[in-house]
Amino acid sequence: MNRETSLDLSDNEIEIVLHDLVEVHGYDFVNYSRASLKRRINRLVANDKFLSFAEFRYRLRNDDVYFKRFVEEITVNVTEMFRDTQFYRTLREEILPILATSPLIRIWHAGCSTGEEVYSMAILLQEARLLQKSLLYATDINPAVLEKVRAGIFSMNQMKQYSENYILSGGKNDFSSYYTAQYNAAKFDEQLGKKIILANHNLVSDSSFNEFQLILCRNVMIYFDKELQERALKLFDDSLEPLGFLALGSKETLKFSLISHKYRQVANKEKIWRKIGK
């Protein structure tokens, strides 16, 4: 048997790794879905050809560069611009006209990944002539993805799909007017990026840091267990203004949560809720 390809961490070893991460690096993945975490960690162990659990554990505890790689591989970064086009049409037609009545619009993209959804929101706001009085807070546990948001550069290979999404979401402009093509990359307009405030934020352990009219956390909590989902939802509730909006992913819900009685779903098929109670 080839030892290089046969190392598979046990449930107990996974628990040891998770507690090491809290103790040494202050990153708490303990309440993340075990099945997903175990699969991703074992894939990383196999790809990096560790010969023993002790070797992997030592590297993770003592090598900050490798720890950064670990976070990049373990966190899930699957996103695209104007993903779920009807969701963005609902934002455009039903939510932004309400936000327009505020003198300053504060929006939080929690778990923003590489920033496609943040730039989508910036485009919506610009088309509604609201960008100048808006601040978009984009946070993630993974520092590497925040650098990609800061750069505002995405693959040209994706632009055809993003343009189609944009049109289906109600966009009327030429989507290519929002970026400059540079070889195989698309550099988005710096005026969009100027309204984006980036910060490293851990939904597990960090607290509320502002009050928002709209919070988006889409397809992040599906990787959390029930306890961590409740903790994140409590954080969002603490961070939302009265009558503010909370948007989740297509497989996520407020139903059966401890805060559900304080919210009313805006559009039945779209996962957007409005805060109606204290």
Contacts in CASP RR format, 6 or more apart in sequence:
PFRMAT RR
TARGET T0000
AUTHOR 0000-0000-0000
METHOD contacts of the structure
MODEL  1
MNRETSLDLSDNEIEIVLHDLVEVHGYDFVNYSRASLKRRINRLVANDKF
LSFAEFRYRLRNDDVYFKRFVEEITVNVTEMFRDTQFYRTLREEILPILA
TSPLIRIWHAGCSTGEEVYSMAILLQEARLLQKSLLYATDINPAVLEKVR
AGIFSMNQMKQYSENYILSGGKNDFSSYYTAQYNAAKFDEQLGKKIILAN
HNLVSDSSFNEFQLILCRNVMIYFDKELQERALKLFDDSLEPLGFLALGS
KETLKFSLISHKYRQVANKEKIWRKIGK
3 51 0 8 1.000
4 49 0 8 1.000
4 51 0 8 1.000
5 46 0 8 1.000
7 45 0 8 1.000
7 46 0 8 1.000
7 50 0 8 1.000
7 51 0 8 1.000
7 52 0 8 1.000
7 53 0 8 1.000
7 56 0 8 1.000
8 42 0 8 1.000
8 45 0 8 1.000
9 17 0 8 1.000
9 38 0 8 1.000
9 41 0 8 1.000
9 42 0 8 1.000
9 45 0 8 1.000
9 53 0 8 1.000
9 56 0 8 1.000
11 34 0 8 1.000
11 38 0 8 1.000
13 53 0 8 1.000
13 57 0 8 1.000
14 34 0 8 1.000
14 37 0 8 1.000
14 38 0 8 1.000
14 41 0 8 1.000
16 57 0 8 1.000
17 41 0 8 1.000
17 56 0 8 1.000
17 57 0 8 1.000
17 60 0 8 1.000
18 29 0 8 1.000
18 30 0 8 1.000
18 37 0 8 1.000
19 30 0 8 1.000
20 57 0 8 1.000
20 60 0 8 1.000
20 61 0 8 1.000
21 27 0 8 1.000
21 28 0 8 1.000
21 29 0 8 1.000
21 60 0 8 1.000
22 28 0 8 1.000
22 30 0 8 1.000
24 61 0 8 1.000
25 67 0 8 1.000
26 205 0 8 1.000
27 71 0 8 1.000
27 141 0 8 1.000
27 202 0 8 1.000
28 202 0 8 1.000
28 204 0 8 1.000
28 205 0 8 1.000
29 37 0 8 1.000
29 74 0 8 1.000
29 204 0 8 1.000
30 204 0 8 1.000
31 204 0 8 1.000
31 224 0 8 1.000
31 225 0 8 1.000
31 227 0 8 1.000
31 228 0 8 1.000
31 231 0 8 1.000
32 223 0 8 1.000
32 224 0 8 1.000
32 225 0 8 1.000
32 228 0 8 1.000
33 222 0 8 1.000
33 223 0 8 1.000
33 224 0 8 1.000
33 225 0 8 1.000
34 225 0 8 1.000
36 76 0 8 1.000
36 223 0 8 1.000
37 74 0 8 1.000
40 73 0 8 1.000
40 74 0 8 1.000
41 74 0 8 1.000
43 73 0 8 1.000
44 70 0 8 1.000
44 73 0 8 1.000
44 74 0 8 1.000
45 56 0 8 1.000
48 56 0 8 1.000
50 56 0 8 1.000
50 59 0 8 1.000
59 66 0 8 1.000
60 66 0 8 1.000
60 67 0 8 1.000
60 70 0 8 1.000
68 143 0 8 1.000
68 144 0 8 1.000
71 141 0 8 1.000
71 142 0 8 1.000
71 143 0 8 1.000
71 144 0 8 1.000
72 142 0 8 1.000
72 144 0 8 1.000
72 145 0 8 1.000
75 140 0 8 1.000
75 141 0 8 1.000
75 142 0 8 1.000
75 145 0 8 1.000
76 113 0 8 1.000
76 219 0 8 1.000
76 220 0 8 1.000
76 223 0 8 1.000
77 113 0 8 1.000
77 114 0 8 1.000
77 142 0 8 1.000
77 145 0 8 1.000
78 113 0 8 1.000
78 219 0 8 1.000
79 113 0 8 1.000
79 114 0 8 1.000
79 115 0 8 1.000
79 116 0 8 1.000
79 117 0 8 1.000
79 219 0 8 1.000
80 116 0 8 1.000
80 158 0 8 1.000
80 161 0 8 1.000
80 162 0 8 1.000
80 165 0 8 1.000
81 116 0 8 1.000
81 117 0 8 1.000
81 119 0 8 1.000
81 120 0 8 1.000
81 154 0 8 1.000
81 158 0 8 1.000
81 162 0 8 1.000
81 165 0 8 1.000
81 166 0 8 1.000
82 88 0 8 1.000
82 120 0 8 1.000
82 162 0 8 1.000
82 165 0 8 1.000
82 166 0 8 1.000
82 168 0 8 1.000
82 169 0 8 1.000
83 116 0 8 1.000
83 117 0 8 1.000
83 120 0 8 1.000
83 165 0 8 1.000
83 218 0 8 1.000
84 249 0 8 1.000
84 250 0 8 1.000
84 270 0 8 1.000
85 165 0 8 1.000
85 168 0 8 1.000
85 169 0 8 1.000
85 170 0 8 1.000
86 169 0 8 1.000
86 269 0 8 1.000
86 270 0 8 1.000
87 247 0 8 1.000
87 250 0 8 1.000
87 270 0 8 1.000
87 271 0 8 1.000
87 272 0 8 1.000
88 120 0 8 1.000
88 124 0 8 1.000
88 165 0 8 1.000
88 169 0 8 1.000
88 170 0 8 1.000
89 168 0 8 1.000
89 169 0 8 1.000
89 170 0 8 1.000
90 266 0 8 1.000
90 267 0 8 1.000
90 270 0 8 1.000
90 272 0 8 1.000
91 121 0 8 1.000
91 124 0 8 1.000
91 247 0 8 1.000
91 272 0 8 1.000
92 124 0 8 1.000
92 127 0 8 1.000
92 128 0 8 1.000
92 169 0 8 1.000
92 170 0 8 1.000
92 171 0 8 1.000
94 266 0 8 1.000
94 267 0 8 1.000
95 214 0 8 1.000
95 245 0 8 1.000
95 266 0 8 1.000
95 272 0 8 1.000
96 124 0 8 1.000
96 125 0 8 1.000
96 128 0 8 1.000
96 130 0 8 1.000
97 128 0 8 1.000
98 245 0 8 1.000
99 105 0 8 1.000
99 130 0 8 1.000
99 213 0 8 1.000
99 214 0 8 1.000
100 128 0 8 1.000
100 130 0 8 1.000
102 133 0 8 1.000
102 213 0 8 1.000
103 133 0 8 1.000
104 133 0 8 1.000
104 134 0 8 1.000
104 135 0 8 1.000
105 125 0 8 1.000
105 130 0 8 1.000
105 133 0 8 1.000
105 134 0 8 1.000
105 135 0 8 1.000
105 213 0 8 1.000
105 214 0 8 1.000
106 134 0 8 1.000
106 135 0 8 1.000
106 137 0 8 1.000
106 210 0 8 1.000
106 211 0 8 1.000
106 212 0 8 1.000
106 213 0 8 1.000
106 214 0 8 1.000
107 121 0 8 1.000
107 134 0 8 1.000
107 135 0 8 1.000
107 136 0 8 1.000
107 137 0 8 1.000
107 212 0 8 1.000
107 213 0 8 1.000
107 214 0 8 1.000
107 215 0 8 1.000
107 216 0 8 1.000
108 137 0 8 1.000
108 139 0 8 1.000
108 210 0 8 1.000
108 212 0 8 1.000
108 214 0 8 1.000
108 215 0 8 1.000
108 216 0 8 1.000
108 239 0 8 1.000
109 115 0 8 1.000
109 117 0 8 1.000
109 118 0 8 1.000
109 121 0 8 1.000
109 136 0 8 1.000
109 137 0 8 1.000
109 138 0 8 1.000
109 139 0 8 1.000
109 216 0 8 1.000
109 217 0 8 1.000
110 139 0 8 1.000
110 201 0 8 1.000
110 203 0 8 1.000
110 215 0 8 1.000
110 216 0 8 1.000
110 217 0 8 1.000
110 220 0 8 1.000
110 232 0 8 1.000
110 236 0 8 1.000
111 139 0 8 1.000
111 140 0 8 1.000
111 141 0 8 1.000
111 201 0 8 1.000
111 203 0 8 1.000
111 217 0 8 1.000
111 220 0 8 1.000
112 118 0 8 1.000
112 138 0 8 1.000
112 139 0 8 1.000
112 140 0 8 1.000
112 145 0 8 1.000
112 146 0 8 1.000
112 149 0 8 1.000
113 140 0 8 1.000
113 142 0 8 1.000
113 145 0 8 1.000
114 145 0 8 1.000
114 148 0 8 1.000
114 149 0 8 1.000
114 154 0 8 1.000
115 138 0 8 1.000
115 145 0 8 1.000
115 148 0 8 1.000
115 149 0 8 1.000
115 152 0 8 1.000
116 154 0 8 1.000
116 162 0 8 1.000
117 216 0 8 1.000
117 218 0 8 1.000
118 136 0 8 1.000
118 138 0 8 1.000
118 149 0 8 1.000
118 196 0 8 1.000
119 152 0 8 1.000
119 188 0 8 1.000
119 192 0 8 1.000
119 193 0 8 1.000
119 196 0 8 1.000
120 166 0 8 1.000
121 136 0 8 1.000
121 216 0 8 1.000
122 131 0 8 1.000
122 136 0 8 1.000
122 192 0 8 1.000
122 193 0 8 1.000
122 195 0 8 1.000
122 196 0 8 1.000
123 166 0 8 1.000
123 178 0 8 1.000
123 192 0 8 1.000
125 131 0 8 1.000
125 134 0 8 1.000
125 136 0 8 1.000
125 195 0 8 1.000
126 191 0 8 1.000
126 192 0 8 1.000
127 171 0 8 1.000
127 172 0 8 1.000
127 173 0 8 1.000
131 191 0 8 1.000
131 192 0 8 1.000
131 195 0 8 1.000
132 195 0 8 1.000
134 195 0 8 1.000
135 195 0 8 1.000
135 197 0 8 1.000
136 195 0 8 1.000
136 196 0 8 1.000
136 197 0 8 1.000
137 196 0 8 1.000
137 197 0 8 1.000
137 199 0 8 1.000
137 210 0 8 1.000
137 212 0 8 1.000
138 146 0 8 1.000
138 149 0 8 1.000
138 196 0 8 1.000
138 197 0 8 1.000
138 198 0 8 1.000
138 199 0 8 1.000
139 198 0 8 1.000
139 199 0 8 1.000
139 200 0 8 1.000
139 201 0 8 1.000
140 146 0 8 1.000
140 200 0 8 1.000
140 201 0 8 1.000
141 200 0 8 1.000
141 201 0 8 1.000
141 202 0 8 1.000
141 203 0 8 1.000
143 200 0 8 1.000
146 198 0 8 1.000
146 199 0 8 1.000
146 200 0 8 1.000
149 196 0 8 1.000
149 198 0 8 1.000
150 198 0 8 1.000
152 187 0 8 1.000
152 188 0 8 1.000
152 193 0 8 1.000
153 182 0 8 1.000
153 185 0 8 1.000
153 186 0 8 1.000
153 187 0 8 1.000
153 188 0 8 1.000
154 162 0 8 1.000
154 179 0 8 1.000
154 185 0 8 1.000
154 186 0 8 1.000
154 188 0 8 1.000
155 184 0 8 1.000
155 185 0 8 1.000
155 186 0 8 1.000
156 181 0 8 1.000
156 183 0 8 1.000
156 184 0 8 1.000
156 185 0 8 1.000
156 186 0 8 1.000
157 184 0 8 1.000
158 186 0 8 1.000
159 175 0 8 1.000
159 176 0 8 1.000
159 179 0 8 1.000
159 186 0 8 1.000
162 175 0 8 1.000
163 175 0 8 1.000
163 176 0 8 1.000
166 175 0 8 1.000
167 175 0 8 1.000
178 188 0 8 1.000
178 189 0 8 1.000
178 192 0 8 1.000
179 186 0 8 1.000
179 187 0 8 1.000
179 188 0 8 1.000
179 189 0 8 1.000
180 186 0 8 1.000
180 187 0 8 1.000
180 189 0 8 1.000
199 209 0 8 1.000
201 209 0 8 1.000
203 217 0 8 1.000
203 220 0 8 1.000
203 228 0 8 1.000
203 231 0 8 1.000
203 232 0 8 1.000
203 235 0 8 1.000
204 228 0 8 1.000
204 231 0 8 1.000
204 232 0 8 1.000
207 235 0 8 1.000
207 238 0 8 1.000
208 235 0 8 1.000
208 238 0 8 1.000
208 239 0 8 1.000
209 239 0 8 1.000
210 239 0 8 1.000
211 239 0 8 1.000
211 240 0 8 1.000
211 241 0 8 1.000
212 239 0 8 1.000
212 240 0 8 1.000
212 241 0 8 1.000
212 244 0 8 1.000
213 240 0 8 1.000
213 241 0 8 1.000
213 244 0 8 1.000
213 245 0 8 1.000
214 244 0 8 1.000
214 245 0 8 1.000
214 246 0 8 1.000
214 247 0 8 1.000
215 236 0 8 1.000
215 239 0 8 1.000
215 240 0 8 1.000
215 245 0 8 1.000
215 246 0 8 1.000
215 247 0 8 1.000
216 247 0 8 1.000
217 232 0 8 1.000
217 236 0 8 1.000
217 246 0 8 1.000
217 247 0 8 1.000
217 248 0 8 1.000
217 249 0 8 1.000
218 247 0 8 1.000
218 248 0 8 1.000
218 249 0 8 1.000
218 250 0 8 1.000
218 252 0 8 1.000
218 271 0 8 1.000
219 249 0 8 1.000
219 250 0 8 1.000
219 251 0 8 1.000
219 252 0 8 1.000
220 232 0 8 1.000
221 228 0 8 1.000
221 229 0 8 1.000
221 232 0 8 1.000
221 233 0 8 1.000
221 248 0 8 1.000
221 252 0 8 1.000
222 249 0 8 1.000
222 251 0 8 1.000
222 252 0 8 1.000
224 232 0 8 1.000
229 257 0 8 1.000
230 257 0 8 1.000
230 258 0 8 1.000
233 254 0 8 1.000
233 257 0 8 1.000
233 258 0 8 1.000
233 259 0 8 1.000
234 258 0 8 1.000
234 259 0 8 1.000
236 246 0 8 1.000
237 246 0 8 1.000
237 259 0 8 1.000
237 262 0 8 1.000
237 275 0 8 1.000
240 246 0 8 1.000
240 275 0 8 1.000
241 275 0 8 1.000
242 275 0 8 1.000
242 277 0 8 1.000
242 278 0 8 1.000
243 274 0 8 1.000
243 275 0 8 1.000
243 276 0 8 1.000
244 274 0 8 1.000
244 275 0 8 1.000
245 266 0 8 1.000
245 272 0 8 1.000
245 273 0 8 1.000
245 274 0 8 1.000
245 275 0 8 1.000
246 254 0 8 1.000
246 263 0 8 1.000
246 272 0 8 1.000
246 273 0 8 1.000
246 274 0 8 1.000
246 275 0 8 1.000
247 270 0 8 1.000
247 271 0 8 1.000
247 272 0 8 1.000
247 273 0 8 1.000
248 254 0 8 1.000
248 271 0 8 1.000
248 272 0 8 1.000
248 273 0 8 1.000
249 271 0 8 1.000
250 271 0 8 1.000
252 271 0 8 1.000
253 271 0 8 1.000
254 260 0 8 1.000
254 263 0 8 1.000
254 265 0 8 1.000
254 273 0 8 1.000
262 275 0 8 1.000
262 276 0 8 1.000
262 277 0 8 1.000
262 278 0 8 1.000
263 273 0 8 1.000
263 274 0 8 1.000
263 275 0 8 1.000
263 276 0 8 1.000
263 277 0 8 1.000
264 273 0 8 1.000
264 274 0 8 1.000
264 276 0 8 1.000
265 271 0 8 1.000
265 272 0 8 1.000
265 273 0 8 1.000
266 272 0 8 1.000
266 273 0 8 1.000
266 274 0 8 1.000
END
